């Protein structure tokens, strides 16, 4: 169990660093080349990320239910629905960004 949580933490840490670097790249490099609104680009990438996570969670929920793991399937389905709703909210925020 300890080894599993350690691996999960390391993967989470690396994902967080990659996400931070993506925001830095959007904020510094892309806006200096294109002179676009930084927040609009950030909302765009957040929206894409949330929808991808939501769809992957729903696919994982289907696989978990097929393997008779109903609790895992339900949790992943709720996670997928929540991330999809957050993606829709982020999409509306992107529309309102000036």
Beta strands, then each sheet from edge to edge (+ up, - down):
end
